[in-house]
Amino acid sequence: MSNTVSWRPKASDIPTEPGVYRWRDERGRVLYVGKAKNLRARLSNYFAPLPSLHERTRRMVLTARSVEWTTVGTDIEALQLEYTWIKEFDPPFNVKFRDDKSYPFMAITLADEAPRVMVTRNTRIKGAKYFGPFPKIWAVHDTIDMMIKVFPIRTCSDSSYKKAMETGKPCFPGQIGRCGGPCSGRVTIDEHRVIVDEFVRFMGSYDRRVIADRQKQMKLAAEEFRYEDAAKYRDQVGALEAVLEKSAVVLRDSVDLDLFAVAEDELAAAVQLFTVRGGRIRGARAWVIDKEIEISTGDIVEQALQDVYAAGAELPREIVVPTLPDDSEALEVWLSNLRTTGSTDGRVRGRVALHTPQRGDKANLMQTASNNAGQALMLYKTRRSADFATRSTALADIQEALGMGDAPLRMECYDVSHLQGTNIVASMVVFEDGLPRKDQYRRFSIPSSTDDTESIYQTLTRRLARLDDETAPVEEVGEQRKRFAYRPNLLIVDGGQPQVAAAQRAMDDLGVTGIQLCGIAKRLEEIWLPDDDFPVILPRNSDALFLIQRIRDEAHRFAITFQRQKRKRDISSQLAEIPGLGATRVSVLLKHFGSVARLKKATASDISEVKGIGPRLAASIVETLGTASQPATSETEPEDPDELQDPALPPSTRETG
């Protein structure tokens, strides 16, 4: 393979102005659309030596046969043109956001003579005011039912409204008290418009002054012995309170913002949107994307903003994102222009501020949204690998890619975790028929190791030494030694060539054959085989790669959890035994010294300098930590450190060491 593509344009032919570029294949199909402040600088990155390119970017460049560009005057024009071309050409290598569902909205058709409130999934109704999205369609109906008790506006269809206005006979919803429009005969068109404006104002602000006003009217009606009116106002107050209770309060009442969070890995990303109005979460929405080429978090954020707000969604004054895009200033101007031109009440709107949260309530809300995005990403990958047909295809593809004689019906994956070389642990997770077998997960404590490759060697040596336990009689092996199940078809290690070589060395030393070995390198998701100079590249969106990535991520999670538990157990259990040393003082100690290692090296005089720690308590700490650092005797060592299992497993499957 040559070092670069043969058809690349001359650098001098590419302008240095801002613009938008399009990559095309041999049939002229647009593969990718991008923008740049400096076209020459951006495109030169694509024409770098092919081995240095990200695998997915390299695939796009090798598929393309030409690139063309259009210069524009400003960054904002480039942003607008890029979005237009992405929608027009639908390039396969650009990010495509997919809702996990089509979310319902509440819409008020303000452009109509008598505006109507309705439930819809169509966000392109001309002149409509939207509220939402709502997670479930029944949530929209419940909100409308409560709101029309307070603000009775039209709910009937356009055909029913037209017929009622022509005949003078109330529409059917109006006859049963479900429609408060002019078609019901209770209000005029002008009076109805006033009620609609109040409806929209409350839904847009959740202003509690509306409730306070109804309460005053209720008390006044009661004092004047108008009990039916007082009961009506009482029901309206209850309906408004119910609407407010259904929206979680997260920020101050005056805060209106949209918050975007992103959870991603090398293959996919999930975006979570929280819509906050009046300090309350008014709606939540999620997308999942497959990454076709290497793309930064800032680029994901930018394209999410384009997709949401160019489609007509309501723009708040403030948008909170996890990472600012490179051209955030141009994006702010574009969004501000959209907010002004998209105003439905004729008022001039202010600019849109785009920023990242640093601390406080907004940072906490970002963490919540990020957790939701992470769960959405995990659910997407789990669903993709859980389907029987999908799993069968993935296992067959892995078999073919790795040159295996049989499909890998049992796979074991290993990962190592440590904290700066201390508390070294390893994990083993098991997938059978493409699904996790958590009852067969295992965890390993590594007493000492020089690096990750040595840890992998020790872990595989201990595992493979017990490889044939299932073939031995019970009376010879004993129940304690029958903890590992049958031989795997495929061993996977988290890492590249060095880790695979260490695992192969363990297999060679024990004379183990007939088991396929591979490693997955995280940077480019490459699959490495023993003694191969080049990795196996699975198709970007293949189910096989998703399955291997999922088992690798599960091994990483399992190892990290054990390592954290062990670290916390070590220091907490040691210090908690010291009389007079509570959780607060332990926290102060660790904060003062910065790490457990430094605390263990400290003298009694060093420790006594910490606020709240006297000389006697400092001496007890030094004595306790000094004793704990001595090598454990055989009486305190676990019988079998290979068998430490996840404490989250059911008691019937958990085994002790």
N, C-alpha and C positions, 0 to 999 in steps of 0.2 A: 504494500500500500504506500503510495507517495506521501510526502510530508504534508502536502496541502492540495487543495483542488486545483485543477489545471485552468479553469475558466475564470479565475478571480480577476476583477477589474483592476486597473492601475490605481494606485493610491492617489495619484495626482488628479485622476478623473472624478474622484469623490469629493463633493463640496464639504466645507467645514461649517456650514450654516445648520441651524436646526431644521429638522424635517422628519418624514416618515418613510420607512423602507419596507419593501415587500420581497420575500423570497418565493420563487416559482420553481416548479419541477419541469420535466421535459415536455409535459403536455400543456404547460402554461398555467396550471392550477396554483393558486396562491397557498403557500405552505405556512407562512408566518408573517405577521405584521408587527412592526415595532417602531418606536419613535426614539429620537436622540437629540440632545442639544448640539452635538457635533457629529454629523453623520460619518465623517472620515474616521474619527476616533472610535466610534461605536462599531462600525463595520470591520475595522481592522482587527477587533477582538475575535470576530468569527473566522477570519482568515489566518489566525495563528496556527502553528504546527498542529496537525490533527491529534497526535497523542496527548497534547496538553489540554484539549477541549474536554469538557464534560461529555460523558458517553451519549446522552440524549441530544446535546447540541451538535455533537459530531455526526449523529445519525441524520439530523435535519440538514446540515451542510452537505453531506454526501448525497442526500436525496435531491437537493436543489440543483438546478442547472443555470440559474441566473438570479440576479438581485437588481432591483430597480428602486429608485428613491425619488421623493418629491420634497423640495425645500419649501419652507413656510417662513412667515415673518417672525413669529413669536412661539414660545413654548406652549402657550394656550392653544394656538392654532394647531400645533402638532398634536396636542392631547385630543382635540376635537376630531381631527382627521383620522387619527389612529382608531378611535372608537367607531367612527363611521365605516371605515374599511373592515374592521373586525366583524361588525354586524353584516356587512354586505357580502364578504367573501367566506366567512366562517372557516378560517384557516385551521387545519388539524393540529398544528403545533402550538396554537395559542391556548391559554387557559379557558376552560369551559366550566362555568359554575352550574351545578345541578342541585336544585332543591331536592331534599329528601321527600318533599310533598309539595303540592300546590296550596299555598296558605290562603285562608279566607280573610277578607277585609270587610269592614263596615264602610259603605259609601253613601254620601249625601249628594244627590244630583243637583248641585246648585245652579246649573245652567237651565234647568227646567222652570217653567212658569210656576209650578208648585213643587218644590224640591221633595224628593222621596228618599227615605232611608231604606237601604237594602243590604243584603249579604251577597258578596260577589267575589270571584277569583280573578275577574278581569280588571286589571289596573290601568286600562287605557280608555275609560269612559270620559268623554270630553266634558270639561268643566266640573268634574266630580271632586269632592273632598273626601279623602280616604283616612280611615283610622285603623290601625293594626300594623302588621298582621297579627291575627289571633292563632293560638296553637290548635284549636279545635273549632269546628263550625258551630257546635252547640254553644260555645262561649260567646260568639257573636250574637246569636239569637237571644241568649239570656240577657246580654247587655242591652240590646234593642228593646226587649220586653220591659225592662226596668226603666229605660230612658223615656219611652213614650208615655209612661205613667206621669212623668213630670213635664215633658215637652211633647204633647200630642201632635205629631206631624204625619204627613202622608206615608203610608206603607203599601198602598195598593198598586197594582201594575198600571202601566201607561194606558193600556186599552180600557181598563176599568175606570180610570180617571176621566178619559175622554168621553166615554159613554155616560158617566154620571153627570158631567158638566153639560152635555148636550140635552139630556132628558130631564135634568133637575131632580132625579131620584138618587139618593145616596148610594155609594158603592157598597158592595156586600161587607168588606171589612169595616166600613164606617157604621153599618147597621148593627154590627155586633161589638162595637166599641174598640176595634183594632186599628182604625185609621182616623187621624185627626186632620186630614187635609181639607181644602175647600170642597172637595167632592163629597164630604160627609155632611155638608150643609150647616156646620157649626161655626165656621170662621170664613172670613173673606180671604182673598189671595194676599192682600197686604198684611192682614193680621197673621196669616200663616207664615209669611216670610219673617216676621219678627220672632215667632217661636222657633223657626229653623235657625235663625242667627244665634239665639240663646242655646239651642241644642249644640251647635258647632262650637260655640265659645266654651261651654262646659267640657265637652269632650276634648277640646284642645288644651285646656288648662287645669281641669279638675279643681276649679276655684271653690273653696269651702264657703266663700261668702254667699254663694247661691243657697247652700243649706241653711246658713244663718238667717238669710232673708225669709226662707220658707218657715223656719221656726218662729220668727217674729209674727208672720201672718197667721200662723196656727194659734199662737197665744192671743193675738188680737181677736181672732174669730171666736175663740172660746170665751173671752171676756164679754163679747157682744152677743153671746148665746147662739152663735151661728155654728152649731155643733157639726152639721154636715160638712161645712167648709173646713172646719178645724180637722175633721177626720180625713178630708181630702189632702190637706197640707201635711198631716201626719204620715199618710201613705207615701207622699212624694219625698219627704225627708228620709223615710226608710228605704225607698228605692235608690236615692242618691247615695246614701251610706253604703248600701249593698254594692253599688258600682265601684265606690272607692275601696271597699274591702277586697275586691277581686284583683286589685292592682297592688303589688308589693311596693312599700315605701323604701327607697334606697338612697335618695338624696334630698336636698332642700326642696320645698314646694316650688321655688322659682326656677328650678333647673330644668331645661329642655335640652336633650342631647341624644345622639345616636352613638352607641359604643360597638366597635368591631373588635373581635378577638380572633386569633388564628392559632391553630394547632397543626403542625405539619411534620412530615418526615421526608425521606428522599423520594418517595413515590407518590404521595398524595397529601392533601391539605384540607382542613375543615375550617370554615369561617362561620362565626356566630355573631348575630346582630341582636343587640338589646335596644329597643326603642323606649326611651325614658321621656315622659312628658309630665310636668308638674311634680317632678321628683319620684314618679312612680313608673315601674316597668309596664309599659302599655302593650308590648308585644315582643316576641322572640322569633328569630328566623335562622335557619342553618343551611349552608351549602357545603358540598364536598366536591373537590376537583382532583383529577388525575394530572400529575405534572408530566407534560410531554417533553419539555426541555428544562434546563436548569433555570430556576426563577427564584428571586429573592422574596423575603416577606413583604418588603415595601412594594414590590410589583404586584403581589397578590392583593394587598390592601388597595392599591390604586385601581386595579381592574374590578374589584368588588364595589368600590365607590361608583365607578362608571356604570356598572350594570344596574345598581340599585337606583341611583338618582336620575340617570338618563331615561329610565323607564317611567318616571313621573312620581316617584315616592316623595313624600313631604320632607323638606330639608329643614333641619333645626339650625339654631345659631351656632351650635358646637358639635363637633364630631371627634370622638376619642378613638384612637387607633393604637395598636401595640408598637408599630414602627412607622415613622414618617417616610413616605416615598422620596426618592431623590429630587423630584420636581414638585415638592409639596406646595411651594408658593404659587406656581401656575395652577395647580389643582385647586387651591383655595379660591383663586380668582374665577376659575371655571364654575365651581360650585356656587360661589356668590352670585354670579350672573344667572345661573339656573334658579336660584332662590328668588331673585328679583323678578325674572320673566315668568316664573311659575306661580306668582301670587294670584290668587283667585278673588281677593277682595279689593284689588286696586291699590293697596298700600305698597309703598316702597320698602322692601325688606332690607335688613342689614347684612353685613358680610358674614361668611361662614368661617369659623375658626377651626383649624385642624391641629391637634396636638396629642401628645402621649401623656398618660398620667404618671406622676412621680410618687405621690403618697396620698394618704387620706382615703375618703369614701370612694372616689373614682378609681383609685388603684385597687381597692378591695373589690369593686364591681368588675373591674377588668379581670381579676383573678377568678371570680365566679364564672364569667363568660368564657375564659380560657379553659376552665375545667369542663364546661359544657361542650366546647369545641373539641377538646380531647376525647370526651366520651363519644361524640358524634363520629370522630375519625375512627375510633376503635370499633364502634358499632358497624360502620361501613365496611371495614376490613373483615370483621367477624362474619357479617352476613355474606360477604363475597366468598369467604372460604368455607362457610357452613353448608352450602347447598351441595347435595350429593353429586349431581352431575358436574358441578364446578370442581369439587374435590377430586373426582375421578379424572377429569381433564388435567388438573394440576399435577397429580401424581404421575400420570402417563407422560406429561411433558418433562417432569424432573427425571424420570427414568431415561427418556430419550436424550436429554441434554447432557446427563452425566455418564451415558453409556452403560447403564445398569442392566443386568439380565432380567430383573424383576422390578416391579413397582415398589417404591419405598413405603410399604404399609406400616412399618414402625420406624420412626425417626427420633433420634435423641440429639439434643442440642446443648452445648456447654458454653458457659460464660464465666468470666472471672471478675471479681469486684474487690476493691481495697481502697483505703484512704491513705494516700501518700506512703504506700508500702506497708501499712499496718492493718490488722484485722482482715487478712486475706481470706476470701471465701470463694467458692465456685458453686455453680448451679447446674443441674441437669433437669431438663424438661423433656417430656415424652409426648409425641403425637402419634396416634394410631388411626389409620384410615383418614388422615387429614384433620383429626380432631384431638384436642388436648386430653391427656389422661393424668389428671392432677393427683390421683392417688398413687401414681408411680414417679412423681417428682422427687428428686433427691438434692440434698445440699451437702457441701464438703467444706470442712475447715482445713485450711492450708497452714501448717505450723510455721513454715518459713519458706521464702522463695525469693529469688533474685529479680525475676521479672514475670510478665504475663505468660511468656512461652514456657517457663519452668513450671508455673502454676498449672497450665494446661497439661503438661507432661505428667505431673503428679496426679492430677485429677483423673486423666484417662488411664493411667497405670492402675490406680485403685479400682476404677470401674471395670476395666477389662480383665483384671485378675479374678473377678467374680462372674465372668461372662457365661460360664457353663454351669452355674449353680443349679439351674432348673433341670439339668439332666442327671444330677446326683440323687441317690435315695434320701429320703427325709431323715432316716436315722443316722446317716453319715454326715449330712450337712447341718442338720438342726434347724429349728424354726428361725433363729436369728439370721442365718446365712441364706435364707430363701427370700430375701427382700427385693432383689433385682429380678425382673421378669425376663422373658426370652430375648434372644439376640436381636439387635436392631438390624434393619437393612441399610440404614444410612446414619452416619455420625456427622454432625454439623458443629463446627466451632465458630465462635464469633471472632473474626479476624481474617487477615490475609495470608500471604505465603509463610511468614514466620510461625504463626499459630498452627497452620496446617502441617508444617514440617515437624513441629513439636508433637502433635498428635500422631503423625505417622511414625515417629521414633518410638512412641509408647507402644504402638501396635507391633512394630518390628521386634522390639525387645521382648514382648510376650508371645511372639509368634502367631498373632491373630491375623487371619485371612478371611476372605469372603464377605467383608463388610466394606461398603463404599464410604469414603471420607471426603469431606469438602469443607470449605470455609467461606463465609460471606463477609466481604469487606464493606464497611458502612459507607465510606465516602461515595463510591459509585455503585454500590450494590452489586459488586462483581462476585462471581462464584469461582473460587480457586480450588483446583485439584492438586494432589501431591505430584511433585516433580514436573509440573507444567509451567512453562515460561509465560504463557498468556492466559488470562482468565476466560471463563465461560460467561458470555453476555446473554442473559435471558431477555426476551422481548419486554419492552418497557412496561406495558400494561398486562403482561401475562399473569394468569392465575397461579402459575408455578412460582413466579417471583414473589407474589403476594403471600403465598403459603410459607415460603422459606423465610421471608421477612417477618411474618407473624411469629413463627417459632423462635426466631432470633430475638425478637422484642420480648417475648414471654420469658426466655432464659435471662435476658438482661434485667427485667423487672424482678424476677425471682431472686437473682443474685443480689441486686441492690437492696431489696427488702431484708434479706437475711443479714447483709453486711451492716445495715443501719441498726437492726435489732441487736446484733451482737455488740456493736460499738456502744449503744445506749445501755445495754445490760451490763457490760464490763464496768464502765465508769460509774454508773448510777448505783449498781449493787455494792461496789466497793465503798463509795463515799457514804451511802445511806446507812451503813453499819456503824459509822462513827457517831457517838453520842454528841448532841449539840450541833450537828451539821444537817440542816434541813434543805429543802429544795431551793429556797431563795439564796442561801449562802453558796450552794453548789453552783448555781447560775452565775453568781458574782465571781466566784473563783475561776470558772472557765472563761468568763468574759475578760477577766484581768490578765490571765496568762495566754489566752488565745487558742490553746489547744491542750489536749490531754497529755501529749508528749512533753510539753513545756512544764505542765503542772507536776508531772512525775519527776522531772529533773530539778525542781525547785527545792531549796532548803527550807528549814523551819523559819528562819529569819525572813526569807523572801515571802513566804506565805503569810506570816504575821503582819506584813505591811498592808495586806488587803483589809479593807474596812469591815469590821465585825468579826475578824479572826484574831483571837488572842494567842499568846505563846503556847499555852497548853494545848489548845485545839490544833494549832499548826503542827505541833510535835506528833499528835495523834494522826493527822493526815499523812505526814511523812512516813510514819511507821506503817500505816495501813497500805499506802501505795507501794512502799518498799517491799512489804511481804507479798503483795499481789503480783509484783513483777518477777518473783522467783519462779523457777520452773515448777510446773505442777507435778505432783507425785503420781505414781501409777494408780493409787487409790482414788484420786480425784479426776483422772482422765476419763472421758466417756468411753464406754466399751467399744463403740464403733462410730467414729466421727463421720463416716460416710453416710450415716442414716438419719441425719438431722433433717426434719421435714417441716413443711409449712404449718405453723400453728393454726392457720385458717382452715385446714383440712378437717373433715369430720372426725370425731374421736375414734370411730371404728377403723379409720384408715391411718391415723397418726401413730408413728412409732417413735420410741425414745431411744436415745443413744446409749 
